[in-house]
Amino acid sequence: MSLGNDDVFDEFLSQRGYDVPSEASDWQRDRQKKQCPDCGGLHEIAATECTVCGWMPESEAG
């Protein structure tokens, strides 16, 4: 079974009782901005896609 570095780290943490989210599915809020859960980029509230890494919430990716 081949795992990426993030997968190995997530597996290590989950085996030790830590909650590891499988994948972020929505923006995080940071005051008056949206924050990309994938790369941490900040965007205006109206943003629908991260202009840094291209991430979009599953609900908007459809």
N, C-alpha and C positions, 0 to 999 in steps of 0.2 A: 504494500500500500504506500503510495507516494503522496506525501503531504508537503505543502508550502510552509515557509517559516512561520507565518501567522497561524496556520492550522496546527502546527506542532506546539506553539506557545499556548493557543487556546485549549488544546487537548491537555497540556500540562496543568493549566489552571483549573479546568473542569474536573480533572481527576483529584484535585486537592480541595474540592468543595466550593470553588468560586463560580459565580454565575457569569457565564460568558454569552453575551447576545450573539445570536447566529448571524444576523445582518441588520443594520440599522434600516428602518423603513420610513422614517420621517425626519424632517428638519428638527434641529434643536434650536431653542430660542435663546438669544443673548441680547437682552435689553430691547432695543428697537431694530434688531437685525435677526436674520435667520442664519444659523450656522450649519454647514454641511457636516453630517456625522461621519463622513468618510475621510475628508482631508482637513476639516476645521475652517474652511474658507467662509468669510462673512459676506452676506448678501442682503439686499433690500428685502423687505417683507413681501413684495410682489414677485420675487424670483421663483421660477419653477424648475430651474436646473442650475447646478453648480458650474460657474464659469471657470473654475480652477481645474476641477478634475472630471467634470461631465456627469456627476452623480445626479440622479433624480429619484424622488420617492416612487415607490411602486404604484401608488395611486395615480401619479401623473405620467408614468412611463408608458401606460397603455396605449 
